[in-house]
Amino acid sequence: MRIAIIVDETGYSISVVQNVISAVSGYDPKSIEVLFIYMSKDLLHMGAGEGDIFKDISNEKGIVSEVFPIKFSREYDDPSQVSSTIHKLVKELGIGVIFTGDHNKIIIDALRKLGLDIEVIESYPLVKDLMTRHVVSILSDVAVQDAAHLMLKTKAGSIIVLKNNKPAGIVTSTDLISKIIAYNVDPKNLIVSDIMSQPLITVDENTDVLTAAGIMNEKKIKKLPVISRGTLVGIVTASDLMDKADEKTLKAIKEMKNLTILMERKR
């Protein structure tokens, strides 16, 4: 199976590639070849390895892939010339199907005029586009009283707990109420790790928003710490998804089955 995937510098492309590679990885990976047709305004920048993230996604699944760079700027370049280059490349390689995100609509239209059959994969914003980058965190061996003071000082509804500099759990205002006040436990005798919720459920910064919404809904949680290569880089909440997502993404979220936790975000 040979697949050509048109990608560009937007985060949407990462989401599209992840969806496509996941879909085809059920086949024998050795029987699949992927060609990433990567459009960039600056080929010098691209030459520094910008397109390698797409190869990394496929290589993780054992799928052989190559990146073919094409210079393209929507503002200055003729889309018909770019589409002709892509058309010739695809025909020469005998690749029958092109998967692409709808953010490349201008190229899709040009390729369809040349007679190529295009299948559009819906793409959604990534978590890193909506997340809050400033995250309040605390070490796991700090006293619970200090954690409560920190939450009050920063007006944070939750804090991420770090152990060995890695995210290990989360403490919310609900934890303080349900695990201390309700049971009349003296907080002076407790450290943060005693009351934190664990294991910590996280998402990678390149996870698409719809997937993050599904995780929240399934796990009945309203906050997802965001990780990049094992490092905490942000946090995304149910309110972020429902208040910051574009109209298309919001519609897709609301069409999810058994939608509960996201709709209850402000209660």
One Martini backbone bead per residue (centre of mass of N, CA, C, O) as a GRO file, in nm:
protein
  267
    1MET     BB    1   0.095   0.037   0.024
    2ARG     BB    2   0.040   0.370  -0.106
    3ILE     BB    3   0.089   0.696   0.048
    4ALA     BB    4  -0.026   1.030   0.026
    5ILE     BB    5   0.061   1.321   0.232
    6ILE     BB    6  -0.057   1.634   0.284
    7VAL     BB    7   0.153   1.888   0.424
    8ASP     BB    8   0.222   2.132   0.680
    9GLU     BB    9   0.295   2.375   0.935
   10THR     BB   10   0.051   2.293   1.074
   11GLY     BB   11  -0.102   2.133   1.338
   12TYR     BB   12  -0.316   1.980   1.175
   13SER     BB   13  -0.127   1.777   1.032
   14ILE     BB   14  -0.061   1.603   1.274
   15SER     BB   15  -0.345   1.499   1.318
   16VAL     BB   16  -0.381   1.365   1.043
   17VAL     BB   17  -0.141   1.170   1.054
   18GLN     BB   18  -0.225   1.017   1.307
   19ASN     BB   19  -0.491   0.909   1.189
   20VAL     BB   20  -0.379   0.759   0.941
   21ILE     BB   21  -0.164   0.577   1.074
   22SER     BB   22  -0.363   0.437   1.263
   23ALA     BB   23  -0.543   0.316   1.034
   24VAL     BB   24  -0.295   0.152   0.876
   25SER     BB   25  -0.147  -0.015   1.114
   26GLY     BB   26  -0.325  -0.280   1.089
   27TYR     BB   27  -0.141  -0.346   0.894
   28ASP     BB   28   0.136  -0.429   0.741
   29PRO     BB   29   0.396  -0.217   0.773
   30LYS     BB   30   0.579  -0.342   0.536
   31SER     BB   31   0.335  -0.269   0.314
   32ILE     BB   32   0.403   0.038   0.378
   33GLU     BB   33   0.404   0.361   0.208
   34VAL     BB   34   0.511   0.702   0.275
   35LEU     BB   35   0.433   1.028   0.137
   36PHE     BB   36   0.545   1.346   0.222
   37ILE     BB   37   0.393   1.645   0.123
   38TYR     BB   38   0.580   1.935   0.196
   39MET     BB   39   0.466   2.254   0.276
   40SER     BB   40   0.671   2.556   0.242
   41LYS     BB   41   0.800   2.878   0.265
   42ASP     BB   42   1.083   2.745   0.385
   43LEU     BB   43   1.334   2.534   0.286
   44LEU     BB   44   1.555   2.591   0.492
   45HIS     BB   45   1.387   2.530   0.739
   46MET     BB   46   1.307   2.244   0.645
   47GLY     BB   47   1.606   2.135   0.629
   48ALA     BB   48   1.622   2.123   0.960
   49GLY     BB   49   1.365   1.906   1.019
   50GLU     BB   50   1.055   1.982   1.021
   51GLY     BB   51   0.944   1.707   0.869
   52ASP     BB   52   1.026   1.471   1.080
   53ILE     BB   53   0.767   1.435   1.251
   54PHE     BB   54   0.622   1.257   1.037
   55LYS     BB   55   0.825   1.026   1.035
   56ASP     BB   56   0.807   0.954   1.334
   57ILE     BB   57   0.512   0.861   1.336
   58SER     BB   58   0.557   0.622   1.134
   59ASN     BB   59   0.808   0.480   1.263
   60GLU     BB   60   0.663   0.388   1.526
   61LYS     BB   61   0.494   0.176   1.324
   62GLY     BB   62   0.700   0.068   1.092
   63ILE     BB   63   0.688   0.295   0.867
   64VAL     BB   64   0.776   0.388   0.565
   65SER     BB   65   0.930   0.719   0.494
   66GLU     BB   66   0.896   1.030   0.310
   67VAL     BB   67   1.014   1.364   0.223
   68PHE     BB   68   0.856   1.612   0.007
   69PRO     BB   69   0.951   1.922  -0.088
   70ILE     BB   70   0.744   2.230  -0.109
   71LYS     BB   71   0.714   2.541  -0.221
   72PHE     BB   72   0.457   2.738  -0.032
   73SER     BB   73   0.260   3.037  -0.075
   74ARG     BB   74  -0.049   3.172  -0.054
   75GLU     BB   75   0.040   3.474  -0.127
   76TYR     BB   76   0.263   3.406  -0.391
   77ASP     BB   77   0.173   3.132  -0.501
   78ASP     BB   78   0.081   2.907  -0.746
   79PRO     BB   79  -0.135   2.644  -0.706
   80SER     BB   80  -0.117   2.512  -0.989
   81GLN     BB   81   0.188   2.449  -0.983
   82VAL     BB   82   0.190   2.277  -0.731
   83SER     BB   83  -0.025   2.068  -0.823
   84SER     BB   84   0.139   1.969  -1.068
   85THR     BB   85   0.371   1.850  -0.906
   86ILE     BB   86   0.202   1.652  -0.744
   87HIS     BB   87   0.067   1.504  -0.977
   88LYS     BB   88   0.328   1.395  -1.105
   89LEU     BB   89   0.435   1.242  -0.860
   90VAL     BB   90   0.194   1.051  -0.816
   91LYS     BB   91   0.190   0.922  -1.100
   92GLU     BB   92   0.483   0.809  -1.100
   93LEU     BB   93   0.430   0.630  -0.828
   94GLY     BB   94   0.130   0.513  -0.816
   95ILE     BB   95  -0.057   0.676  -0.631
   96GLY     BB   96  -0.405   0.654  -0.545
   97VAL     BB   97  -0.395   0.813  -0.258
   98ILE     BB   98  -0.500   1.114  -0.085
   99PHE     BB   99  -0.426   1.257   0.220
  100THR     BB  100  -0.597   1.541   0.373
  101GLY     BB  101  -0.642   1.842   0.496
  102ASP     BB  102  -0.875   2.112   0.493
  103HIS     BB  103  -0.644   2.340   0.498
  104ASN     BB  104  -0.582   2.251   0.173
  105LYS     BB  105  -0.809   2.353  -0.026
  106ILE     BB  106  -0.655   2.491  -0.261
  107ILE     BB  107  -0.518   2.219  -0.347
  108ILE     BB  108  -0.755   2.035  -0.376
  109ASP     BB  109  -0.897   2.186  -0.606
  110ALA     BB  110  -0.659   2.168  -0.809
  111LEU     BB  111  -0.641   1.851  -0.814
  112ARG     BB  112  -0.932   1.797  -0.908
  113LYS     BB  113  -0.895   1.939  -1.184
  114LEU     BB  114  -0.671   1.704  -1.257
  115GLY     BB  115  -0.825   1.420  -1.149
  116LEU     BB  116  -0.799   1.375  -0.852
  117ASP     BB  117  -0.862   1.165  -0.580
  118ILE     BB  118  -0.993   1.304  -0.283
  119GLU     BB  119  -0.936   1.251   0.068
  120VAL     BB  120  -1.082   1.389   0.349
  121ILE     BB  121  -0.950   1.469   0.663
  122GLU     BB  122  -1.040   1.550   0.951
  123SER     BB  123  -0.947   1.842   1.138
  124TYR     BB  124  -0.797   1.957   1.447
  125PRO     BB  125  -0.705   2.111   1.693
  126LEU     BB  126  -0.462   2.146   1.926
  127VAL     BB  127  -0.390   2.153   2.252
  128LYS     BB  128  -0.159   2.375   2.228
  129ASP     BB  129  -0.373   2.598   2.120
  130LEU     BB  130  -0.557   2.596   2.415
  131MET     BB  131  -0.371   2.598   2.635
  132THR     BB  132  -0.227   2.647   2.945
  133ARG     BB  133   0.106   2.733   3.023
  134HIS     BB  134   0.045   2.805   3.311
  135VAL     BB  135   0.156   2.599   3.582
  136VAL     BB  136   0.067   2.480   3.885
  137SER     BB  137   0.315   2.356   4.113
  138ILE     BB  138   0.424   2.067   4.322
  139LEU     BB  139   0.561   1.889   4.558
  140SER     BB  140   0.494   1.579   4.709
  141ASP     BB  141   0.640   1.667   5.010
  142VAL     BB  142   0.443   1.879   5.067
  143ALA     BB  143   0.238   2.041   5.250
  144VAL     BB  144  -0.097   2.081   5.239
  145GLN     BB  145  -0.111   2.369   5.345
  146ASP     BB  146   0.075   2.486   5.122
  147ALA     BB  147  -0.108   2.409   4.889
  148ALA     BB  148  -0.352   2.578   4.974
  149HIS     BB  149  -0.204   2.851   4.969
  150LEU     BB  150  -0.126   2.838   4.670
  151MET     BB  151  -0.413   2.826   4.555
  152LEU     BB  152  -0.502   3.096   4.682
  153LYS     BB  153  -0.281   3.281   4.561
  154THR     BB  154  -0.335   3.176   4.243
  155LYS     BB  155  -0.633   3.084   4.188
  156ALA     BB  156  -0.632   2.769   4.185
  157GLY     BB  157  -0.811   2.463   4.123
  158SER     BB  158  -0.518   2.342   4.064
  159ILE     BB  159  -0.237   2.105   4.109
  160ILE     BB  160   0.068   1.987   4.015
  161VAL     BB  161   0.244   1.693   4.085
  162LEU     BB  162   0.587   1.643   4.172
  163LYS     BB  163   0.818   1.369   4.084
  164ASN     BB  164   1.120   1.393   3.987
  165ASN     BB  165   1.013   1.623   3.782
  166LYS     BB  166   0.738   1.465   3.750
  167PRO     BB  167   0.430   1.400   3.672
  168ALA     BB  168   0.201   1.237   3.931
  169GLY     BB  169  -0.034   1.451   3.998
  170ILE     BB  170  -0.346   1.584   4.150
  171VAL     BB  171  -0.480   1.886   4.304
  172THR     BB  172  -0.791   1.975   4.426
  173SER     BB  173  -1.048   2.126   4.580
  174THR     BB  174  -1.195   1.856   4.614
  175ASP     BB  175  -0.974   1.709   4.772
  176LEU     BB  176  -0.980   1.895   5.021
  177ILE     BB  177  -1.273   1.833   5.094
  178SER     BB  178  -1.298   1.508   5.072
  179LYS     BB  179  -1.003   1.433   5.231
  180ILE     BB  180  -1.035   1.638   5.490
  181ILE     BB  181  -1.292   1.783   5.584
  182ALA     BB  182  -1.504   1.544   5.576
  183TYR     BB  183  -1.288   1.367   5.781
  184ASN     BB  184  -1.132   1.537   5.989
  185VAL     BB  185  -0.838   1.603   5.897
  186ASP     BB  186  -0.515   1.682   5.975
  187PRO     BB  187  -0.308   1.865   5.759
  188LYS     BB  188  -0.036   1.857   5.928
  189ASN     BB  189  -0.009   1.526   5.860
  190LEU     BB  190   0.016   1.610   5.552
  191ILE     BB  191   0.088   1.539   5.221
  192VAL     BB  192   0.032   1.564   4.894
  193SER     BB  193   0.052   1.250   4.825
  194ASP     BB  194  -0.198   1.172   5.012
  195ILE     BB  195  -0.428   1.341   4.811
  196MET     BB  196  -0.366   1.275   4.540
  197SER     BB  197  -0.438   1.214   4.211
  198GLN     BB  198  -0.406   0.871   4.092
  199PRO     BB  199  -0.316   0.850   3.807
  200LEU     BB  200  -0.201   1.058   3.568
  201ILE     BB  201  -0.378   1.221   3.319
  202THR     BB  202  -0.254   1.265   2.988
  203VAL     BB  203  -0.132   1.477   2.714
  204ASP     BB  204  -0.025   1.552   2.421
  205GLU     BB  205   0.028   1.844   2.246
  206ASN     BB  206  -0.060   1.679   1.959
  207THR     BB  207  -0.336   1.650   2.045
  208ASP     BB  208  -0.646   1.652   1.967
  209VAL     BB  209  -0.932   1.795   2.086
  210LEU     BB  210  -1.128   1.556   2.046
  211THR     BB  211  -0.961   1.351   2.206
  212ALA     BB  212  -0.955   1.508   2.473
  213ALA     BB  213  -1.261   1.510   2.512
  214GLY     BB  214  -1.289   1.200   2.527
  215ILE     BB  215  -1.117   1.160   2.781
  216MET     BB  216  -1.280   1.334   2.974
  217ASN     BB  217  -1.549   1.183   2.939
  218GLU     BB  218  -1.451   0.895   3.016
  219LYS     BB  219  -1.294   0.989   3.300
  220LYS     BB  220  -1.432   1.231   3.447
  221ILE     BB  221  -1.268   1.499   3.358
  222LYS     BB  222  -1.146   1.863   3.351
  223LYS     BB  223  -0.828   1.789   3.350
  224LEU     BB  224  -0.523   1.821   3.134
  225PRO     BB  225  -0.220   1.751   3.121
  226VAL     BB  226   0.064   1.865   2.929
  227ILE     BB  227   0.290   1.688   2.712
  228SER     BB  228   0.656   1.708   2.627
  229ARG     BB  229   0.877   1.476   2.642
  230GLY     BB  230   0.790   1.448   2.967
  231THR     BB  231   0.700   1.751   2.985
  232LEU     BB  232   0.553   2.009   3.138
  233VAL     BB  233   0.348   2.264   2.935
  234GLY     BB  234   0.041   2.224   3.045
  235ILE     BB  235  -0.324   2.298   3.046
  236VAL     BB  236  -0.645   2.142   2.994
  237THR     BB  237  -0.986   2.228   2.983
  238ALA     BB  238  -1.317   2.220   2.946
  239SER     BB  239  -1.337   2.526   2.902
  240ASP     BB  240  -1.135   2.547   2.674
  241LEU     BB  241  -1.289   2.370   2.469
  242MET     BB  242  -1.575   2.526   2.482
  243ASP     BB  243  -1.451   2.837   2.447
  244LYS     BB  244  -1.201   2.802   2.209
  245ALA     BB  245  -1.329   2.654   2.002
  246ASP     BB  246  -1.431   2.604   1.710
  247GLU     BB  247  -1.721   2.541   1.550
  248LYS     BB  248  -1.649   2.259   1.438
  249THR     BB  249  -1.537   2.137   1.701
  250LEU     BB  250  -1.781   2.191   1.884
  251LYS     BB  251  -1.976   2.018   1.723
  252ALA     BB  252  -1.821   1.749   1.757
  253ILE     BB  253  -1.835   1.740   2.065
  254LYS     BB  254  -2.157   1.752   2.089
  255GLU     BB  255  -2.174   1.463   1.920
  256MET     BB  256  -2.099   1.306   2.143
  257LYS     BB  257  -2.128   1.043   2.338
  258ASN     BB  258  -2.216   1.085   2.655
  259LEU     BB  259  -2.227   1.388   2.727
  260THR     BB  260  -2.113   1.547   3.042
  261ILE     BB  261  -1.853   1.685   3.168
  262LEU     BB  262  -1.843   1.929   2.963
  263MET     BB  263  -2.135   2.044   3.035
  264GLU     BB  264  -2.035   2.072   3.359
  265ARG     BB  265  -1.791   2.280   3.389
  266LYS     BB  266  -1.962   2.534   3.553
  267ARG     BB  267  -2.071   2.390   3.832
   0.00000   0.00000   0.00000
